[in-house]
């Protein structure tokens, strides 16, 4: 087959990557175009490889269209932050930028353990990237068909094991980054090179689709490993990291009405020693690079490659490429995945304070000046901040002498609220409206009031404020809110309507099944009222809601997501 025929058969994303001159495109020229606030042609997609998405305020679309104005276009930027660690001085820099240079003034903590700016106008983009560079940060490869921000179980300096895992998260992130100088040239005025960009791992057309990697320290599954393409589960001996169990092929995204798409749990490949970690990571990526579907983009993720080629064949290919034979999986188990709120003391005798940030949105509200409070803490804090995969924030490495003043600041600004229930802390949503172009229904703006209604239902059935159900809402089936690993998951179908999924487990190791399709909030609340009432009356001791609805036959468990998710 000729190169021209191959391009014709491949998805158009493959064409634009191959013609992009290693992700440069004509972004530089677009930055000079003052006629539109957005990017033209291929550049609309190419800026994603630089960590940005083009968005507009959907609340204003109709009004601006009536006035014959272009939509209010701006960019969302996602920072690369392996393991979610950020220094206080870096935080103060991004805090100032959000306040002074974005349309919304907020910092948004994400489910990928980093932060996003929303509402950055095109004229502000270069200054934003240069600020990140001065702070020692960047947004390289946080979107697009590459390995994205590498996640790691939170609070890595709580123990030696956590610290070691976080160090590996940084190594993997750096190892799998694109090598092109496009980012430096475009945003940092880097020295231009004539030719010869070389991508030894990702290849000249990068990966078939996005790729996500995590490091997990049992028994805490806070990163939801089954939502990710490649996972390293830390195995220790006498408190020291000795290697990883490797799991490949997880993912939650699907498309409404297309049964060729489905969520899938990651498959166990086996155990590897520490010395082989980077080699294994690289060759899982290159195998997916070479084997992934570049013709049908909707089935191009690693989970579909494993289904199409077979788990054993994929594993053997990685072994052949690395020269490493996977050892049998070593024992591990997960017991929880929520963040550990409040103060925790580490073995280094320092303190770590986990703060609940509803939906990860850091902004000053009446009587809750979250953004100001975190900036005040950052000005005096000698440790660092750690962002969690559940959209919360840890003030980490606090000396005993600073503990009282940091707690006082947190309470004064509403960052600590003793009245927040366990249920609210166990609930999460993606951004959705008004900025996400993929949103079909509300999520972030819907969740707080919805949780209050669920709390009233739980209280009405005699359940205490310490009871919790993993509850998640996502505005579309793309999976950002990880609703398809929840005990109760809502996936947006249309304005005011959702598909309701029940039966995930509290540890995040079971995918829920769709219980009702395309229903309203009132319908959902009626179902929740009935099933929570039965759970309260009929459950076994310590039985979670997700386990109960499966045991009671309300839903059948999803045993093999690739085959019986839709049955």
C-alpha positions in Angstrom: 0.0 0.0 0.0 1.4 3.4 -1.0 1.9 6.2 1.6 -0.9 8.2 -0.1 -3.3 5.2 0.1 -2.4 4.7 3.8 -3.1 8.3 4.6 -6.5 8.0 2.8 -7.4 4.9 4.8 -6.2 6.2 8.2 -8.3 8.6 10.3 -7.7 12.3 9.6 -5.9 12.7 12.9 -3.2 10.6 11.5 -2.9 12.9 8.5 -2.6 16.0 10.6 0.0 14.5 12.9 2.1 13.3 9.9 1.9 16.8 8.3 2.4 18.8 11.5 6.2 19.0 11.3 6.5 17.3 14.7 3.6 19.2 16.2 4.5 22.7 15.0 1.8 23.1 12.3 1.2 26.8 11.7 0.5 27.6 15.3 3.0 30.5 15.2 1.1 32.1 12.4 -2.3 31.5 14.1 -1.0 33.4 17.1 -0.7 36.5 15.0 -4.2 36.2 13.6 -6.3 38.8 15.4 -9.4 38.2 13.4 -10.4 35.2 15.4 -9.9 34.2 19.0 -9.3 30.6 18.1 -7.1 28.4 16.0 -7.6 27.4 12.4 -7.6 24.1 10.6 -5.2 21.4 12.0 -4.0 23.8 14.7 -7.3 23.3 16.6 -6.1 19.8 17.2 -2.4 20.4 17.4 -2.6 22.7 20.4 -3.8 19.8 22.4 -0.3 18.2 22.2 0.9 21.5 23.9 -1.6 21.0 26.7 -4.5 23.1 25.6 -8.1 22.7 24.4 -10.0 25.4 22.5 -13.3 26.1 24.2 -16.0 28.7 24.3 -18.6 29.8 26.9 -21.7 27.8 25.9 -23.9 29.9 28.2 -23.2 32.9 25.9 -23.3 31.1 22.5 -26.9 32.0 21.6 -26.6 35.6 22.8 -23.4 36.2 20.9 -24.7 34.5 17.8 -27.8 36.8 17.8 -25.4 39.8 18.0 -23.5 38.3 15.1 -20.4 37.8 17.2 -17.9 34.9 17.2 -18.4 32.6 20.3 -16.3 33.7 23.3 -13.4 31.5 22.5 -10.6 30.8 25.0 -8.2 28.0 25.9 -8.1 25.6 28.7 -4.6 24.7 29.7 -3.7 21.6 31.7 -0.3 21.5 33.5 2.1 18.5 33.6 2.5 17.7 37.2 3.7 14.1 37.8 2.2 12.7 41.0 0.5 16.1 41.6 3.3 17.8 43.5 3.7 21.5 43.3 5.8 23.9 45.4 4.2 26.9 47.3 6.1 29.4 45.2 4.8 27.8 42.1 1.3 27.8 43.5 1.6 31.6 44.1 2.6 32.1 40.5 -0.4 30.2 39.1 -2.7 31.8 41.6 -1.7 35.3 40.4 -2.1 34.3 36.7 -5.6 32.8 37.3 -6.7 36.0 39.0 -5.2 38.5 36.6 -5.2 36.8 33.2 -8.1 34.3 32.9 -11.8 35.0 32.2 -13.0 33.0 35.2 -10.3 33.7 37.9 -10.3 30.1 39.2 -7.8 27.2 39.4 -9.4 23.9 38.7 -8.0 20.7 40.2 -8.6 17.8 37.9 -9.2 14.0 38.1 -5.7 13.6 36.6 -4.0 15.0 39.6 -3.0 18.4 38.2 -4.6 21.8 37.7 -6.2 23.6 34.8 -6.6 27.2 33.8 -10.0 27.9 32.1 -10.6 31.0 30.0 -7.2 32.0 28.7 -7.5 34.3 25.6 -5.2 33.6 22.7 -3.3 36.9 23.3 -2.4 35.6 26.8 -1.1 32.1 25.8 2.5 32.8 25.2 2.8 34.7 28.4 1.1 31.9 30.2 3.6 29.3 28.9 6.5 31.5 29.7 5.3 32.0 33.2 5.0 28.2 33.7 8.5 27.8 32.4 9.8 30.4 34.9 8.1 28.5 37.6 9.7 25.2 36.5 6.5 23.9 35.1 5.1 23.1 31.6 2.0 21.7 29.8 3.8 19.3 27.5 1.9 16.2 26.6 -1.1 16.8 28.9 -3.5 16.2 26.0 -3.3 14.7 22.5 -2.2 11.3 21.4 0.7 10.9 23.9 1.3 9.6 27.4 -0.4 12.2 29.6 0.2 13.4 33.2 1.5 10.4 35.2 -0.5 9.9 38.3 0.7 8.5 41.7 -1.0 7.6 44.9 -1.2 10.8 47.0 0.9 11.9 49.9 4.1 10.3 48.7 6.3 11.5 51.6 3.9 9.9 54.1 6.3 6.9 53.9 9.5 5.8 52.2 7.4 3.7 49.8 5.3 6.6 48.7 8.3 8.7 48.2 9.9 6.0 46.0 6.8 5.6 44.0 6.5 9.3 43.3 10.2 9.4 42.1 9.3 6.7 39.6 6.2 8.7 38.4 8.6 11.6 37.6 11.0 9.3 35.8 8.3 7.7 33.7 6.8 11.0 32.8 10.1 12.4 31.6 11.0 9.2 29.7 7.8 9.1 27.7 7.6 12.8 26.8 7.7 13.9 23.2 11.2 14.9 22.1 10.2 17.5 19.5 11.3 21.1 20.2 8.0 22.5 19.0 6.9 23.5 22.5 10.1 25.4 23.2 10.2 27.0 19.8 6.6 28.2 19.8 6.0 29.2 23.4 9.5 29.9 24.9 11.2 31.4 21.8 13.5 28.5 21.8 16.3 28.2 19.2 14.8 27.0 16.0 16.3 23.8 14.5 16.5 23.0 10.8 15.1 19.5 10.7 15.7 16.1 12.2 13.2 16.0 15.1 13.2 12.4 16.2 10.6 10.6 18.3 12.2 7.2 19.2 9.3 6.2 21.5 6.2 7.9 20.3 7.1 7.9 16.6 6.6 10.5 13.9 2.8 10.2 14.1 2.7 9.7 17.9 0.2 7.3 19.4 -3.1 6.2 17.9 -5.0 7.8 20.9 -4.4 9.3 24.3 -2.5 7.1 26.8 -2.7 7.3 30.6 -0.2 5.9 33.2 -0.5 5.5 37.0 1.6 4.3 39.9 -0.5 2.9 42.7 0.5 2.1 46.3 -1.9 -0.5 47.8 -4.2 -0.6 49.7 -5.2 2.9 48.4 -6.6 2.9 44.9 -7.1 6.7 44.8 -6.0 7.0 41.1 -8.6 4.5 39.9 -6.1 2.3 38.1 -8.7 0.6 36.0 -9.4 3.9 34.2 -5.8 3.9 32.8 -3.8 2.3 29.9 -0.7 1.4 32.0 -0.5 0.9 35.7 2.4 0.1 38.1 1.2 -1.4 41.4 3.9 -0.9 44.0 5.2 -4.0 45.7 7.3 -3.6 48.9 9.5 -5.7 51.1 10.1 -4.5 54.6 8.8 -1.0 53.6 11.1 -0.7 50.6 9.9 -0.7 47.0 11.2 -3.8 45.2 9.1 -3.7 42.0 5.7 -3.4 40.4 2.8 -5.5 39.3 2.0 -4.2 35.8 -1.6 -3.9 34.6 -2.4 -2.8 31.0 -5.5 -1.8 29.1 -7.9 0.0 31.4 -10.2 2.7 30.2 -13.7 4.1 30.7 -14.6 6.2 27.6 -17.3 5.0 25.3 -19.8 6.4 22.8 -23.5 6.5 23.4 -25.3 4.0 21.1 -22.1 2.3 19.8 -21.7 -1.1 21.3 -18.2 -1.5 19.8 -17.1 0.9 22.6 -17.2 0.0 26.3 -15.3 0.5 29.6 -12.7 -2.1 30.4 -10.7 -3.0 33.4 -6.9 -3.3 33.1 -5.4 -6.8 32.6 -2.6 -8.1 34.9 0.6 -8.8 32.9 2.8 -9.7 35.8 5.6 -8.5 38.2 8.8 -6.7 37.1 11.8 -5.6 39.1 12.5 -1.9 39.6 15.4 -1.9 37.1 13.1 -2.9 34.3 10.4 -0.3 35.0 11.3 2.3 32.3 12.0 -0.4 29.7 8.5 -2.0 30.4 6.8 1.4 30.2 8.5 2.3 27.0 7.7 -1.0 25.3 4.1 -1.1 26.3 3.8 2.3 24.7 5.7 1.3 21.5 3.5 -1.8 21.2 0.4 0.2 21.4 2.0 2.7 19.0 2.5 0.0 16.5 -0.5 -2.2 17.1 -3.2 0.4 17.9 -5.9 1.1 15.4 -5.1 4.1 13.2 -8.0 3.6 10.9 -11.0 3.6 13.3 -10.1 6.3 15.9 -13.1 5.3 18.1 -11.4 1.9 18.7 -7.8 3.1 18.9 -7.2 3.0 22.7 -5.0 0.4 24.3 -8.1 -1.5 25.8 -9.3 -2.2 22.3 -5.9 -3.3 21.1 -5.8 -5.9 23.9 -9.3 -7.1 22.9 -8.4 -7.3 19.2 -4.9 -8.8 19.5 -5.4 -10.7 22.7 -3.9 -10.1 26.2 -1.4 -12.9 25.8 -0.1 -11.7 22.4 0.3 -8.2 23.7 2.2 -9.4 26.8 4.5 -11.6 24.8 5.2 -8.8 22.4 6.3 -6.5 25.3 8.5 -9.4 26.6 10.1 -9.8 23.2 10.8 -6.1 22.9 12.2 -5.7 26.4 13.9 -9.0 26.9 12.1 -9.2 30.2 9.8 -12.0 31.2 7.0 -11.0 33.5 7.1 -12.9 36.8 3.8 -14.0 38.3 1.7 -11.2 39.9 2.6 -10.7 43.5 -0.3 -10.5 46.1 -1.9 -7.1 46.5 -5.4 -5.8 47.4 -7.3 -2.5 47.5 -9.5 -1.5 50.4 -10.3 2.1 49.7 -9.8 4.9 47.2 -10.9 8.1 48.9 -8.6 10.7 50.2 -7.6 10.7 53.9 -9.0 14.1 55.1 -7.6 16.1 58.0 -4.2 15.7 59.5 -2.0 12.6 59.0 1.5 12.3 60.5 4.2 10.8 58.4 7.1 8.6 59.5 9.3 11.7 58.9 7.4 13.3 61.8 5.9 15.9 59.5 2.2 16.5 59.1 0.0 16.4 56.0 -3.4 18.1 55.9 -5.8 16.9 53.2 -8.4 19.6 52.3 -11.7 18.9 50.6 -12.2 21.0 47.5 -15.6 20.4 46.1 -15.3 19.6 42.4 -11.7 20.8 42.5 -12.8 24.4 41.8 -10.6 26.9 43.7 -12.2 30.3 43.8 -13.3 32.8 46.4 -17.0 32.3 47.3 -19.1 34.3 49.8 -17.9 33.0 53.3 -15.5 30.6 51.6 -12.4 32.3 50.3 -10.7 29.2 49.1 -8.3 30.8 46.7 -7.2 33.5 49.0 -6.8 31.0 51.8 -4.5 28.7 49.8 -2.4 31.6 48.7 -2.0 32.7 52.3 -1.0 29.2 53.3 1.5 29.1 50.3 3.2 32.2 51.6 4.2 30.6 54.9 4.3 26.9 54.0 7.8 25.3 54.0 6.7 21.9 52.5 4.7 21.5 49.3 1.2 21.0 48.0 0.0 17.7 46.6 -3.0 17.5 44.3 -5.0 14.3 44.5 -6.8 12.3 41.8 -10.0 13.1 43.6 -9.7 16.8 43.0 -8.6 17.6 46.6 -5.4 19.2 47.9 -2.8 18.1 50.5 -0.7 20.6 52.4 2.2 18.3 52.8 5.4 18.3 54.9 4.2 20.6 57.7 6.5 21.1 60.7 4.9 20.7 64.1 5.6 24.3 64.8 3.5 25.5 61.8 0.6 23.1 62.2 -1.6 25.4 64.3 -1.2 28.5 62.1 -1.9 26.5 58.9 -5.0 25.0 60.4 -6.2 28.4 61.6 -5.8 29.8 58.1 -7.6 26.9 56.6 -10.5 27.2 58.9 -10.7 31.0 58.5 -11.1 30.7 54.7 -13.5 27.8 54.7 -10.9 25.2 53.6 -11.8 23.1 56.6 -15.5 22.7 57.3 -16.4 20.1 59.9 -20.0 20.0 58.6 -19.0 18.4 55.3 -20.4 14.9 55.2 -18.6 11.7 54.1 -21.0 11.5 51.2 -20.0 14.9 49.8 -16.4 14.0 50.1 -17.1 10.7 48.2 -18.7 12.6 45.3 -17.0 13.9 42.2 -17.9 15.5 38.8 -16.1 16.6 35.6 -16.3 20.2 34.4 -18.9 19.9 31.7 -20.9 23.1 31.1 -20.3 25.9 30.3 -16.7 25.4 29.0 -16.4 21.7 27.8 -17.4 21.4 24.2 -18.2 17.7 24.6 -20.6 18.1 27.5 -24.2 16.8 26.9 -25.4 17.5 30.4 -24.4 19.4 33.5 -21.9 17.9 36.0 -19.9 20.3 38.1 -22.7 22.8 38.5 -25.2 20.0 39.0 -23.4 17.9 41.7 -23.5 20.1 44.8 -27.3 20.4 45.0 -27.7 16.8 43.9 -25.5 15.6 46.7 -27.6 17.5 49.2 -30.7 15.7 47.9 -28.9 12.3 48.3 -27.8 13.3 51.8 -31.4 14.0 52.7 -32.4 10.6 51.3 -29.7 8.9 53.4 -30.6 10.7 56.5 -34.3 9.9 55.9 -33.4 6.2 56.0 -31.5 6.5 59.2 -28.0 6.5 57.8 -25.4 8.6 59.6 -23.3 11.4 58.1 -20.3 9.0 58.2 -21.9 6.7 55.6 -20.8 7.1 52.0 -21.5 5.9 48.5 -19.0 6.5 45.7 -21.1 8.9 43.5 -19.8 10.5 40.3 -21.3 12.5 37.5 -19.8 13.1 34.1 -21.3 15.3 31.4 -20.6 12.9 28.6 -19.5 9.3 28.1 -15.8 10.4 27.6 -15.1 9.3 31.2 -13.3 12.3 32.8 -15.4 12.1 36.0 -14.8 8.3 36.2 -18.5 7.6 36.7 -18.0 4.1 35.3 -16.0 3.1 38.4 -18.6 4.5 40.8 -21.2 2.8 43.0 -23.7 5.3 41.6 -22.6 6.8 38.2 -24.4 9.4 36.2 -23.4 9.8 32.5 -24.8 12.8 30.7 -27.1 12.0 27.7 -28.8 15.4 27.1 -29.7 18.5 29.0 -31.3 17.4 32.3 -31.0 13.7 31.4 -28.5 11.0 32.3 -27.8 7.3 32.1 -27.8 5.8 35.6 -25.2 3.1 36.4 -25.2 1.0 39.6 -23.0 -1.6 41.2 -19.4 -0.5 41.2 -17.5 -1.3 44.4 -15.9 0.9 47.0 -12.4 -0.1 46.0 -12.8 0.7 42.3 -12.3 -2.8 41.0 -15.7 -3.4 39.5 -17.5 -1.5 36.6 -21.1 -0.7 37.3 -24.0 -1.6 34.9 -26.5 0.7 33.3 -29.7 0.5 35.3 -31.8 3.1 33.5 -31.2 5.1 30.3 -31.9 8.7 29.5 -33.8 9.6 32.7 -34.3 12.8 34.6 -33.0 13.9 38.0 -36.3 13.1 39.7 -36.3 9.6 38.2 -32.7 9.1 39.5 -33.6 10.3 42.9 -36.6 8.0 43.1 -34.4 5.0 42.2 -31.8 6.1 44.7 -34.4 6.6 47.4 -35.7 3.0 46.9 -32.3 1.3 46.6 -30.7 3.2 49.5 -33.8 2.4 51.6 -33.4 -1.3 50.9 -29.7 -1.1 51.5 -30.3 0.5 54.9 -32.8 -2.2 55.9 -31.3 -5.3 54.4 -27.5 -5.0 54.2 -25.0 -7.3 55.8 -22.6 -5.8 58.4 -20.1 -3.4 56.7 -21.7 -4.1 53.3 -21.2 -1.2 50.9 -24.1 0.1 48.7 -22.4 -1.2 45.5 -22.0 -4.7 46.9 -25.5 -4.7 48.2 -27.2 -3.8 44.9 -25.3 -6.7 43.3 -26.0 -9.2 46.0 -29.7 -8.2 46.1 -30.0 -8.7 42.3 -30.8 -5.1 41.6 -28.1 -5.2 39.0 -25.9 -8.0 37.7 -22.2 -7.5 38.2 -20.1 -6.7 35.1 -17.7 -9.6 35.0 -16.1 -9.0 31.6 -16.7 -5.4 30.5 -15.7 -6.2 26.9 -18.3 -8.8 26.5 -21.2 -8.4 28.9 -21.4 -4.7 29.6 -24.4 -4.2 27.4 -26.1 -7.6 28.2 
